[in-house]
Structures are given as structure tokens and as C-alpha cells.
Amino acid sequence: MPSRQEAPAARPVLSRRELAAAAIELIERDGLDALTMRRLASELGFAPMSLYTHVRSRDDLVDAIVEQLIERLGLGDDDATSPTADWRELVRRTLGAYRDLAVALPRSFELLALAPYGTAPVAPHLLATIARLEAAGLDPQAAREILGIVDGYASGFLVVWARSRETAAAEVDGVAALRDLAMFDRGIDAIIAGLDATLVRGGAGGRA
């Protein structure tokens, strides 16, 4: 008897989340400049127009990537909203999570670090962080100011650190060590001490 022809395998169904994950893999392998809708579709074996079922444009794809990067930070998985949490430790954990993400995904990290505050994925993330800082003892104004300061520090430092990994600059009198991750961690301690002295204790911005 002639063998019955097997039915072709079902084509996988894409999702917005899967597109973002694939885009992150592409960026980490080939860099940010490689991220185009056509290139991503080719990587996945789909026609470019099929991606627009899940994202409206490349900018919307970037929003999906940023949303996934925020999720990978894991900052919503702790008990930082407890009234007994200390704001200093919360800042350390938050910046430590940013550092770890930059180490794990140095090329994609820039999309999160430089994302405008008003974008759909970023604004809820920032508001949630402010709420955690308030729950940890800061008044609303101090919580917002501290978030702005530490985010500016972490974003600037880690973007430069990540980009510097792409170049093989010669070492000159230990200057390269000024941008290593040990210096980043020392900076966290210095910034927390300064914020505590000026905005919190000095400005009565929260519990001591």
C-alpha cells in the first residue's frame, strides 16, 4: 500500500513576547544597528508583514523589548514594599538589578537605560519604584528626587561601561578601572550616603 503523506508541521504562532525575546537575541549577537523588522522576520522565518500583527512599528517593537527588560530586572518579585524595608537597601537592590541586567545583556540594556520616561513600559515601572521608596520611608518628593538621581547615575555609568566593552582601548595608568563595575558599586555607596545626608536627614525627607 502506498504510504500516506504526512501532514506538514504546524507553523509556530508568534506572540509579542516571543518577538521581543528574539529581538534581544539578535541585538546581543549582532548589535542594535542590526535590529530591523525585515532582519528579525528573516531570523524567525516569517514574512516581514506578519510581525505587524503583534507590533505596530519598530518603535513599538522597542517598547516590547523594554517591557521585557524591565520584567527581567525582577524588581517586582521581592518584599520591598514592606513598611519595614529600608530605602537605602532598596536603592542598592534596584541599582544592583540594573547592573546585573547590563552584564547579562550589555547591548540591549541601552534601550532600557535611554528609554524616555513617558513611554508605556517605563512610566509604570518608575511609578512602582517610587511607591516602593515611599513604602520604605521616604516622602513623595524625596522618593521622586532620589529615583531621578540614582537612575541618572546608573544609566549613564552602565551605558558607557557596556559600550566600552566593544572597544579594545589601551590601559593608561589605571584609568580604565574608573569605569569598571567595582567602581559602580562604590559609587552606589557614595550616592546613598550623600542622599541620606542631604535629601533625607538634612531635608527631613523620610524616616532616618
SEFIPA-451139 format. One record per residue (C-alpha): residue number from 1; residue in one letter; x, y, z. Coordinates in pm, 1 decimal, decimal comma. Example, Ala and Ser with C-alpha at 12.3 -4.5 7.8 and 13.67 -1.06 7.14 Angstrom:
BEGIN
<pt><k>1</k><r>a</r><c1>1230,0</c1><c2>-450,0</c2><c3>780,0</c3></pt>
<pt><k>2</k><r>s</r><c1>1367,0</c1><c2>-106,0</c2><c3>714,0</c3></pt>
//
This chain:
BEGIN
<pt><k>1</k><r>m</r><c1>0,0</c1><c2>0,0</c2><c3>0,0</c3></pt>
<pt><k>2</k><r>p</r><c1>127,8</c1><c2>348,1</c2><c3>-74,9</c3></pt>
<pt><k>3</k><r>s</r><c1>235,1</c1><c2>531,5</c2><c3>236,2</c3></pt>
<pt><k>4</k><r>r</r><c1>11,2</c1><c2>814,6</c2><c3>342,1</c3></pt>
<pt><k>5</k><r>q</r><c1>183,5</c1><c2>1151,4</c2><c3>304,1</c3></pt>
<pt><k>6</k><r>e</r><c1>249,9</c1><c2>1316,6</c2><c3>638,0</c3></pt>
<pt><k>7</k><r>a</r><c1>82,9</c1><c2>1648,4</c2><c3>702,8</c3></pt>
<pt><k>8</k><r>p</r><c1>321,8</c1><c2>1941,6</c2><c3>715,7</c3></pt>
<pt><k>9</k><r>a</r><c1>423,2</c1><c2>2051,9</c2><c3>1063,0</c3></pt>
<pt><k>10</k><r>a</r><c1>210,8</c1><c2>2332,7</c2><c3>1203,1</c3></pt>
<pt><k>11</k><r>r</r><c1>372,7</c1><c2>2671,7</c2><c3>1168,1</c3></pt>
<pt><k>12</k><r>p</r><c1>460,3</c1><c2>2818,9</c2><c3>1508,9</c3></pt>
<pt><k>13</k><r>v</r><c1>243,3</c1><c2>3106,1</c2><c3>1623,1</c3></pt>
<pt><k>14</k><r>l</r><c1>427,6</c1><c2>3423,9</c2><c3>1713,4</c3></pt>
<pt><k>15</k><r>s</r><c1>349,1</c1><c2>3646,6</c2><c3>2008,4</c3></pt>
<pt><k>16</k><r>r</r><c1>462,1</c1><c2>3994,2</c2><c3>2108,4</c3></pt>
<pt><k>17</k><r>r</r><c1>665,4</c1><c2>3843,4</c2><c3>2389,6</c3></pt>
<pt><k>18</k><r>e</r><c1>840,7</c1><c2>3597,4</c2><c3>2156,4</c3></pt>
<pt><k>19</k><r>l</r><c1>920,8</c1><c2>3876,8</c2><c3>1913,2</c3></pt>
<pt><k>20</k><r>a</r><c1>1082,6</c1><c2>4078,1</c2><c3>2191,6</c3></pt>
<pt><k>21</k><r>a</r><c1>1285,7</c1><c2>3778,4</c2><c3>2309,7</c3></pt>
<pt><k>22</k><r>a</r><c1>1405,3</c1><c2>3707,6</c2><c3>1955,3</c3></pt>
<pt><k>23</k><r>a</r><c1>1492,0</c1><c2>4074,5</c2><c3>1907,1</c3></pt>
<pt><k>24</k><r>i</r><c1>1702,4</c1><c2>4071,8</c2><c3>2224,3</c3></pt>
<pt><k>25</k><r>e</r><c1>1891,2</c1><c2>3767,1</c2><c3>2099,4</c3></pt>
<pt><k>26</k><r>l</r><c1>1954,1</c1><c2>3941,8</c2><c3>1766,6</c3></pt>
<pt><k>27</k><r>i</r><c1>2077,1</c1><c2>4259,0</c2><c3>1935,4</c3></pt>
<pt><k>28</k><r>e</r><c1>2311,3</c1><c2>4072,6</c2><c3>2167,7</c3></pt>
<pt><k>29</k><r>r</r><c1>2460,5</c1><c2>3880,1</c2><c3>1877,5</c3></pt>
<pt><k>30</k><r>d</r><c1>2481,8</c1><c2>4148,0</c2><c3>1607,9</c3></pt>
<pt><k>31</k><r>g</r><c1>2426,6</c1><c2>4483,9</c2><c3>1779,0</c3></pt>
<pt><k>32</k><r>l</r><c1>2149,8</c1><c2>4743,9</c2><c3>1790,1</c3></pt>
<pt><k>33</k><r>d</r><c1>2202,1</c1><c2>4850,4</c2><c3>1430,3</c3></pt>
<pt><k>34</k><r>a</r><c1>2102,2</c1><c2>4500,8</c2><c3>1317,5</c3></pt>
<pt><k>35</k><r>l</r><c1>1752,3</c1><c2>4536,7</c2><c3>1458,7</c3></pt>
<pt><k>36</k><r>t</r><c1>1512,4</c1><c2>4590,9</c2><c3>1170,0</c3></pt>
<pt><k>37</k><r>m</r><c1>1172,1</c1><c2>4441,2</c2><c3>1109,2</c3></pt>
<pt><k>38</k><r>r</r><c1>1296,5</c1><c2>4271,3</c2><c3>792,7</c3></pt>
<pt><k>39</k><r>r</r><c1>1600,7</c1><c2>4123,2</c2><c3>964,9</c3></pt>
<pt><k>40</k><r>l</r><c1>1400,4</c1><c2>3998,7</c2><c3>1262,4</c3></pt>
<pt><k>41</k><r>a</r><c1>1139,6</c1><c2>3841,3</c2><c3>1034,1</c3></pt>
<pt><k>42</k><r>s</r><c1>1415,6</c1><c2>3665,6</c2><c3>840,9</c3></pt>
<pt><k>43</k><r>e</r><c1>1565,5</c1><c2>3532,8</c2><c3>1163,7</c3></pt>
<pt><k>44</k><r>l</r><c1>1227,7</c1><c2>3388,5</c2><c3>1261,4</c3></pt>
<pt><k>45</k><r>g</r><c1>1140,5</c1><c2>3256,3</c2><c3>915,5</c3></pt>
<pt><k>46</k><r>f</r><c1>836,8</c1><c2>3479,0</c2><c3>868,7</c3></pt>
<pt><k>47</k><r>a</r><c1>738,7</c1><c2>3741,3</c2><c3>615,7</c3></pt>
<pt><k>48</k><r>p</r><c1>807,0</c1><c2>4093,5</c2><c3>747,2</c3></pt>
<pt><k>49</k><r>m</r><c1>438,9</c1><c2>4191,7</c2><c3>731,5</c3></pt>
<pt><k>50</k><r>s</r><c1>345,4</c1><c2>3908,5</c2><c3>965,7</c3></pt>
<pt><k>51</k><r>l</r><c1>529,5</c1><c2>4083,4</c2><c3>1250,4</c3></pt>
<pt><k>52</k><r>y</r><c1>289,8</c1><c2>4377,0</c2><c3>1231,6</c3></pt>
<pt><k>53</k><r>t</r><c1>18,2</c1><c2>4156,4</c2><c3>1374,7</c3></pt>
<pt><k>54</k><r>h</r><c1>196,9</c1><c2>4192,5</c2><c3>1709,6</c3></pt>
<pt><k>55</k><r>v</r><c1>384,2</c1><c2>4524,1</c2><c3>1688,1</c3></pt>
<pt><k>56</k><r>r</r><c1>279,8</c1><c2>4838,7</c2><c3>1504,2</c3></pt>
<pt><k>57</k><r>s</r><c1>629,4</c1><c2>4955,2</c2><c3>1411,3</c3></pt>
<pt><k>58</k><r>r</r><c1>995,8</c1><c2>4926,2</c2><c3>1502,7</c3></pt>
<pt><k>59</k><r>d</r><c1>935,2</c1><c2>5177,7</c2><c3>1782,3</c3></pt>
<pt><k>60</k><r>d</r><c1>658,6</c1><c2>4956,0</c2><c3>1918,1</c3></pt>
<pt><k>61</k><r>l</r><c1>896,6</c1><c2>4660,6</c2><c3>1896,4</c3></pt>
<pt><k>62</k><r>v</r><c1>1147,3</c1><c2>4858,3</c2><c3>2103,3</c3></pt>
<pt><k>63</k><r>d</r><c1>871,7</c1><c2>4920,1</c2><c3>2360,8</c3></pt>
<pt><k>64</k><r>a</r><c1>811,3</c1><c2>4543,7</c2><c3>2373,9</c3></pt>
<pt><k>65</k><r>i</r><c1>1183,7</c1><c2>4485,7</c2><c3>2425,3</c3></pt>
<pt><k>66</k><r>v</r><c1>1198,1</c1><c2>4746,3</c2><c3>2703,7</c3></pt>
<pt><k>67</k><r>e</r><c1>894,8</c1><c2>4587,8</c2><c3>2869,5</c3></pt>
<pt><k>68</k><r>q</r><c1>1072,0</c1><c2>4252,6</c2><c3>2870,3</c3></pt>
<pt><k>69</k><r>l</r><c1>1395,6</c1><c2>4402,6</c2><c3>3001,4</c3></pt>
<pt><k>70</k><r>i</r><c1>1203,7</c1><c2>4559,1</c2><c3>3290,6</c3></pt>
<pt><k>71</k><r>e</r><c1>1046,9</c1><c2>4221,2</c2><c3>3362,0</c3></pt>
<pt><k>72</k><r>r</r><c1>1393,2</c1><c2>4061,3</c2><c3>3364,5</c3></pt>
<pt><k>73</k><r>l</r><c1>1502,6</c1><c2>4306,4</c2><c3>3633,4</c3></pt>
<pt><k>74</k><r>g</r><c1>1282,7</c1><c2>4109,0</c2><c3>3872,2</c3></pt>
<pt><k>75</k><r>l</r><c1>1215,7</c1><c2>4411,1</c2><c3>4092,7</c3></pt>
<pt><k>76</k><r>g</r><c1>852,3</c1><c2>4319,8</c2><c3>4144,6</c3></pt>
<pt><k>77</k><r>d</r><c1>943,3</c1><c2>3982,4</c2><c3>4291,7</c3></pt>
<pt><k>78</k><r>d</r><c1>1068,3</c1><c2>4099,5</c2><c3>4631,4</c3></pt>
<pt><k>79</k><r>d</r><c1>911,8</c1><c2>4232,0</c2><c3>4950,0</c3></pt>
<pt><k>80</k><r>a</r><c1>1048,1</c1><c2>4584,8</c2><c3>4908,6</c3></pt>
<pt><k>81</k><r>t</r><c1>701,5</c1><c2>4733,3</c2><c3>4961,4</c3></pt>
<pt><k>82</k><r>s</r><c1>704,6</c1><c2>4621,5</c2><c3>5324,3</c3></pt>
<pt><k>83</k><r>p</r><c1>682,5</c1><c2>4919,0</c2><c3>5564,9</c3></pt>
<pt><k>84</k><r>t</r><c1>989,6</c1><c2>4780,9</c2><c3>5741,5</c3></pt>
<pt><k>85</k><r>a</r><c1>1204,7</c1><c2>4792,5</c2><c3>5426,8</c3></pt>
<pt><k>86</k><r>d</r><c1>1494,2</c1><c2>5038,2</c2><c3>5432,1</c3></pt>
<pt><k>87</k><r>w</r><c1>1511,6</c1><c2>5280,4</c2><c3>5139,1</c3></pt>
<pt><k>88</k><r>r</r><c1>1891,2</c1><c2>5255,8</c2><c3>5128,4</c3></pt>
<pt><k>89</k><r>e</r><c1>1878,5</c1><c2>4880,2</c2><c3>5080,0</c3></pt>
<pt><k>90</k><r>l</r><c1>1602,5</c1><c2>4921,6</c2><c3>4822,9</c3></pt>
<pt><k>91</k><r>v</r><c1>1822,8</c1><c2>5158,6</c2><c3>4621,3</c3></pt>
<pt><k>92</k><r>r</r><c1>2113,1</c1><c2>4911,6</c2><c3>4642,7</c3></pt>
<pt><k>93</k><r>r</r><c1>1893,5</c1><c2>4625,4</c2><c3>4523,4</c3></pt>
<pt><k>94</k><r>t</r><c1>1744,8</c1><c2>4830,8</c2><c3>4242,3</c3></pt>
<pt><k>95</k><r>l</r><c1>2080,5</c1><c2>4951,5</c2><c3>4111,3</c3></pt>
<pt><k>96</k><r>g</r><c1>2225,2</c1><c2>4605,3</c2><c3>4159,3</c3></pt>
<pt><k>97</k><r>a</r><c1>1949,4</c1><c2>4465,9</c2><c3>3938,6</c3></pt>
<pt><k>98</k><r>y</r><c1>2031,2</c1><c2>4725,3</c2><c3>3670,7</c3></pt>
<pt><k>99</k><r>r</r><c1>2399,3</c1><c2>4632,4</c2><c3>3690,8</c3></pt>
<pt><k>100</k><r>d</r><c1>2322,0</c1><c2>4262,0</c2><c3>3657,0</c3></pt>
<pt><k>101</k><r>l</r><c1>2098,1</c1><c2>4326,4</c2><c3>3357,0</c3></pt>
<pt><k>102</k><r>a</r><c1>2370,7</c1><c2>4532,9</c2><c3>3189,0</c3></pt>
<pt><k>103</k><r>v</r><c1>2616,7</c1><c2>4248,3</c2><c3>3244,9</c3></pt>
<pt><k>104</k><r>a</r><c1>2376,1</c1><c2>3986,3</c2><c3>3109,8</c3></pt>
<pt><k>105</k><r>l</r><c1>2250,6</c1><c2>4191,4</c2><c3>2812,2</c3></pt>
<pt><k>106</k><r>p</r><c1>2502,6</c1><c2>4470,9</c2><c3>2753,0</c3></pt>
<pt><k>107</k><r>r</r><c1>2383,3</c1><c2>4562,5</c2><c3>2404,6</c3></pt>
<pt><k>108</k><r>s</r><c1>2009,8</c1><c2>4553,1</c2><c3>2474,1</c3></pt>
<pt><k>109</k><r>f</r><c1>2045,0</c1><c2>4731,5</c2><c3>2808,7</c3></pt>
<pt><k>110</k><r>e</r><c1>2089,2</c1><c2>5064,4</c2><c3>2633,6</c3></pt>
<pt><k>111</k><r>l</r><c1>1729,4</c1><c2>5050,9</c2><c3>2508,5</c3></pt>
<pt><k>112</k><r>l</r><c1>1605,9</c1><c2>5046,7</c2><c3>2868,1</c3></pt>
<pt><k>113</k><r>a</r><c1>1861,3</c1><c2>5290,5</c2><c3>3005,0</c3></pt>
<pt><k>114</k><r>l</r><c1>1786,3</c1><c2>5554,6</c2><c3>2739,5</c3></pt>
<pt><k>115</k><r>a</r><c1>1411,1</c1><c2>5497,7</c2><c3>2706,1</c3></pt>
<pt><k>116</k><r>p</r><c1>1206,3</c1><c2>5816,2</c2><c3>2761,0</c3></pt>
<pt><k>117</k><r>y</r><c1>1032,6</c1><c2>5823,1</c2><c3>3097,3</c3></pt>
<pt><k>118</k><r>g</r><c1>691,6</c1><c2>5877,0</c2><c3>2940,8</c3></pt>
<pt><k>119</k><r>t</r><c1>685,2</c1><c2>5561,6</c2><c3>2728,0</c3></pt>
<pt><k>120</k><r>a</r><c1>424,1</c1><c2>5298,5</c2><c3>2806,9</c3></pt>
<pt><k>121</k><r>p</r><c1>660,7</c1><c2>5037,0</c2><c3>2956,6</c3></pt>
<pt><k>122</k><r>v</r><c1>877,6</c1><c2>5282,4</c2><c3>3151,7</c3></pt>
<pt><k>123</k><r>a</r><c1>627,0</c1><c2>5507,5</c2><c3>3327,4</c3></pt>
<pt><k>124</k><r>p</r><c1>453,8</c1><c2>5227,7</c2><c3>3527,3</c3></pt>
<pt><k>125</k><r>h</r><c1>796,4</c1><c2>5087,4</c2><c3>3620,4</c3></pt>
<pt><k>126</k><r>l</r><c1>909,2</c1><c2>5424,3</c2><c3>3756,6</c3></pt>
<pt><k>127</k><r>l</r><c1>583,4</c1><c2>5483,1</c2><c3>3943,3</c3></pt>
<pt><k>128</k><r>a</r><c1>611,2</c1><c2>5138,8</c2><c3>4102,4</c3></pt>
<pt><k>129</k><r>t</r><c1>967,5</c1><c2>5217,0</c2><c3>4210,3</c3></pt>
<pt><k>130</k><r>i</r><c1>855,3</c1><c2>5547,2</c2><c3>4361,7</c3></pt>
<pt><k>131</k><r>a</r><c1>580,8</c1><c2>5361,8</c2><c3>4550,3</c3></pt>
<pt><k>132</k><r>r</r><c1>837,8</c1><c2>5117,7</c2><c3>4687,7</c3></pt>
<pt><k>133</k><r>l</r><c1>1059,4</c1><c2>5405,0</c2><c3>4801,4</c3></pt>
<pt><k>134</k><r>e</r><c1>765,0</c1><c2>5569,2</c2><c3>4974,3</c3></pt>
<pt><k>135</k><r>a</r><c1>675,6</c1><c2>5241,2</c2><c3>5144,3</c3></pt>
<pt><k>136</k><r>a</r><c1>1038,4</c1><c2>5224,7</c2><c3>5258,5</c3></pt>
<pt><k>137</k><r>g</r><c1>1004,7</c1><c2>5552,1</c2><c3>5448,3</c3></pt>
<pt><k>138</k><r>l</r><c1>1057,3</c1><c2>5839,7</c2><c3>5204,2</c3></pt>
<pt><k>139</k><r>d</r><c1>811,8</c1><c2>6120,2</c2><c3>5145,8</c3></pt>
<pt><k>140</k><r>p</r><c1>680,8</c1><c2>6152,2</c2><c3>4787,5</c3></pt>
<pt><k>141</k><r>q</r><c1>910,0</c1><c2>6439,5</c2><c3>4688,7</c3></pt>
<pt><k>142</k><r>a</r><c1>1223,2</c1><c2>6274,8</c2><c3>4826,3</c3></pt>
<pt><k>143</k><r>a</r><c1>1129,0</c1><c2>5945,5</c2><c3>4660,2</c3></pt>
<pt><k>144</k><r>r</r><c1>1098,7</c1><c2>6113,2</c2><c3>4319,6</c3></pt>
<pt><k>145</k><r>e</r><c1>1421,3</c1><c2>6311,2</c2><c3>4356,6</c3></pt>
<pt><k>146</k><r>i</r><c1>1617,9</c1><c2>6009,1</c2><c3>4472,4</c3></pt>
<pt><k>147</k><r>l</r><c1>1486,8</c1><c2>5797,2</c2><c3>4186,8</c3></pt>
<pt><k>148</k><r>g</r><c1>1583,4</c1><c2>6065,1</c2><c3>3934,8</c3></pt>
<pt><k>149</k><r>i</r><c1>1934,7</c1><c2>6094,0</c2><c3>4075,0</c3></pt>
<pt><k>150</k><r>v</r><c1>2013,3</c1><c2>5724,0</c2><c3>4105,6</c3></pt>
<pt><k>151</k><r>d</r><c1>1858,3</c1><c2>5642,1</c2><c3>3768,4</c3></pt>
<pt><k>152</k><r>g</r><c1>2071,4</c1><c2>5908,9</c2><c3>3601,9</c3></pt>
<pt><k>153</k><r>y</r><c1>2382,4</c1><c2>5769,8</c2><c3>3768,1</c3></pt>
<pt><k>154</k><r>a</r><c1>2312,6</c1><c2>5406,0</c2><c3>3684,3</c3></pt>
<pt><k>155</k><r>s</r><c1>2201,7</c1><c2>5471,3</c2><c3>3326,3</c3></pt>
<pt><k>156</k><r>g</r><c1>2498,3</c1><c2>5688,4</c2><c3>3238,2</c3></pt>
<pt><k>157</k><r>f</r><c1>2759,1</c1><c2>5471,5</c2><c3>3404,7</c3></pt>
<pt><k>158</k><r>l</r><c1>2632,4</c1><c2>5139,3</c2><c3>3273,8</c3></pt>
<pt><k>159</k><r>v</r><c1>2571,5</c1><c2>5256,2</c2><c3>2916,2</c3></pt>
<pt><k>160</k><r>v</r><c1>2929,2</c1><c2>5384,3</c2><c3>2894,8</c3></pt>
<pt><k>161</k><r>w</r><c1>3055,8</c1><c2>5065,0</c2><c3>3059,9</c3></pt>
<pt><k>162</k><r>a</r><c1>2863,1</c1><c2>4849,1</c2><c3>2813,4</c3></pt>
<pt><k>163</k><r>r</r><c1>2980,9</c1><c2>5048,5</c2><c3>2511,9</c3></pt>
<pt><k>164</k><r>s</r><c1>3340,9</c1><c2>5044,8</c2><c3>2630,5</c3></pt>
<pt><k>165</k><r>r</r><c1>3333,6</c1><c2>4665,3</c2><c3>2616,9</c3></pt>
<pt><k>166</k><r>e</r><c1>3300,6</c1><c2>4693,8</c2><c3>2239,7</c3></pt>
<pt><k>167</k><r>t</r><c1>3636,5</c1><c2>4867,2</c2><c3>2203,5</c3></pt>
<pt><k>168</k><r>a</r><c1>3981,8</c1><c2>4742,2</c2><c3>2296,4</c3></pt>
<pt><k>169</k><r>a</r><c1>4126,8</c1><c2>5062,1</c2><c3>2441,4</c3></pt>
<pt><k>170</k><r>a</r><c1>4480,7</c1><c2>5052,7</c2><c3>2577,0</c3></pt>
<pt><k>171</k><r>e</r><c1>4517,9</c1><c2>5076,8</c2><c3>2953,5</c3></pt>
<pt><k>172</k><r>v</r><c1>4669,5</c1><c2>5407,8</c2><c3>3071,0</c3></pt>
<pt><k>173</k><r>d</r><c1>4772,1</c1><c2>5438,8</c2><c3>3435,7</c3></pt>
<pt><k>174</k><r>g</r><c1>4466,2</c1><c2>5250,8</c2><c3>3561,5</c3></pt>
<pt><k>175</k><r>v</r><c1>4221,0</c1><c2>5491,7</c2><c3>3400,2</c3></pt>
<pt><k>176</k><r>a</r><c1>4009,7</c1><c2>5205,8</c2><c3>3261,5</c3></pt>
<pt><k>177</k><r>a</r><c1>3937,8</c1><c2>5094,0</c2><c3>3618,9</c3></pt>
<pt><k>178</k><r>l</r><c1>3740,4</c1><c2>5414,9</c2><c3>3668,6</c3></pt>
<pt><k>179</k><r>r</r><c1>3465,8</c1><c2>5256,6</c2><c3>3460,5</c3></pt>
<pt><k>180</k><r>d</r><c1>3466,4</c1><c2>4903,2</c2><c3>3598,0</c3></pt>
<pt><k>181</k><r>l</r><c1>3179,6</c1><c2>4752,0</c2><c3>3794,5</c3></pt>
<pt><k>182</k><r>a</r><c1>3365,3</c1><c2>4770,1</c2><c3>4124,8</c3></pt>
<pt><k>183</k><r>m</r><c1>3370,4</c1><c2>5147,9</c2><c3>4081,1</c3></pt>
<pt><k>184</k><r>f</r><c1>2998,6</c1><c2>5140,1</c2><c3>4002,2</c3></pt>
<pt><k>185</k><r>d</r><c1>2931,1</c1><c2>4964,1</c2><c3>4332,3</c3></pt>
<pt><k>186</k><r>r</r><c1>3145,4</c1><c2>5214,2</c2><c3>4521,9</c3></pt>
<pt><k>187</k><r>g</r><c1>2951,0</c1><c2>5490,4</c2><c3>4356,1</c3></pt>
<pt><k>188</k><r>i</r><c1>2625,1</c1><c2>5342,0</c2><c3>4483,0</c3></pt>
<pt><k>189</k><r>d</r><c1>2751,0</c1><c2>5362,4</c2><c3>4841,6</c3></pt>
<pt><k>190</k><r>a</r><c1>2872,2</c1><c2>5720,1</c2><c3>4793,9</c3></pt>
<pt><k>191</k><r>i</r><c1>2545,7</c1><c2>5834,3</c2><c3>4636,5</c3></pt>
<pt><k>192</k><r>i</r><c1>2333,4</c1><c2>5672,9</c2><c3>4906,5</c3></pt>
<pt><k>193</k><r>a</r><c1>2543,2</c1><c2>5841,0</c2><c3>5176,4</c3></pt>
<pt><k>194</k><r>g</r><c1>2508,3</c1><c2>6176,5</c2><c3>5003,4</c3></pt>
<pt><k>195</k><r>l</r><c1>2134,4</c1><c2>6138,8</c2><c3>4950,3</c3></pt>
<pt><k>196</k><r>d</r><c1>2086,4</c1><c2>6037,1</c2><c3>5311,1</c3></pt>
<pt><k>197</k><r>a</r><c1>2276,2</c1><c2>6342,3</c2><c3>5432,9</c3></pt>
<pt><k>198</k><r>t</r><c1>2118,6</c1><c2>6598,6</c2><c3>5200,4</c3></pt>
<pt><k>199</k><r>l</r><c1>1772,9</c1><c2>6491,5</c2><c3>5089,5</c3></pt>
<pt><k>200</k><r>v</r><c1>1661,4</c1><c2>6264,7</c2><c3>5372,9</c3></pt>
<pt><k>201</k><r>r</r><c1>1819,0</c1><c2>6361,5</c2><c3>5703,9</c3></pt>
<pt><k>202</k><r>g</r><c1>1911,1</c1><c2>6713,0</c2><c3>5601,6</c3></pt>
<pt><k>203</k><r>g</r><c1>1582,9</c1><c2>6777,2</c2><c3>5424,5</c3></pt>
<pt><k>204</k><r>a</r><c1>1360,3</c1><c2>6569,9</c2><c3>5655,1</c3></pt>
<pt><k>205</k><r>g</r><c1>1252,9</c1><c2>6367,5</c2><c3>5354,9</c3></pt>
<pt><k>206</k><r>g</r><c1>1179,0</c1><c2>6045,4</c2><c3>5539,5</c3></pt>
<pt><k>207</k><r>r</r><c1>1249,7</c1><c2>5821,3</c2><c3>5834,0</c3></pt>
<pt><k>208</k><r>a</r><c1>1614,1</c1><c2>5821,5</c2><c3>5944,8</c3></pt>
//
